[in-house]
Amino acid sequence: MGIITKITTQKKNQDRFNVFMDRGSGEEFAFSVDSDVFIKFQLKKGMEIDEFSLMEIQYQDDIRKSYNLAINYLARRMRAEKEVRDYLQKKEVEEPVINEVLHKLTSQKYLNDEEFALAYVRTQANTTDKGPDTVKQELKEKGISEQILSNALREFPLEQQIEKAIKIAGKFFNKNSKESMRIQKQKLEQTLLRKGYSFEVIQIAISETEVDNGDAEIEAIRFQGEKALRKYGQLSGYEFEQKMKQALYRKGFSIDLIEKYLGQLENS
């Protein structure tokens, strides 16, 4: 039990008040509160406060402080509920207070996992090269439920997935034109899988962007052949031929093309 003897505004934060009380041993600082809590409990000089009321005031102030933390966190971008919960836990906010804050944010529509998931999928589909599997995994890690996920991923239709995968494939083939087509396809498949595209989409993308095997493949084997020559050029006869064949075969070229290339070397 105590009596409020003085109330002052904090110098660094005009929305918070310092409350001083006399509990029988003279005036001393008792607690600080947010302006909303101050008004809610109608705190004033001369007011008598028991221990239960003091605990309730402090609890409501904890909620208010944590609410402000969450609002500032949400001001940067949209968040999933789990992201806000994890953030408050890192700030060492107690679980009952977190639950109250999340309930308040949800009721005020600052938090909505369905809207968040829809916006997240649209953003990732339109601004990144991620496939749907990667986007889905990221949303799972943010605590989004399977039901919400399924609905949100409709914002990333198959046609758009194929279009994005074809664009990635086109750039990939241009960048890796010095590799054999077989190696290019293998690496492209691995790249698209890592980015979160399905085998169905990958195969369509490859078939739609596959370049003519003729001239491109000849240029590639010449490039890889020159590298192999620098390594095995000092050899001759059967040993040279076998080492060159093994090196070029490992690079993904067909036996027929290797034979043709080696034949051109002999005649040059």
Secondary structure, 3 states (H helix, E strand, C coil): CEEEEEEEECCCCCCEEEEEEECCCCEEEEEEEEHHHHHHCCCCCCCEECHHHHHHHHHHHHHHHHHHHHHHHHCCCCCCHHHHHHHHHHCCCCHHHHHHHHHHHHHCCCCCHHHHHHHHHHHHHHHCCCCHHHHHHHHHHCCCCHHHHHHHHHHCCHHHHHHHHHHHHHHHHHHCCCCCHHHHHHHHHHHHHHHCCCHHHHHHHHHHHCCCHHHHHHHHHHHHHHHHHHHHCCCCHHHHHHHHHHHHHHCCCCHHHHHHHHHHHHHC
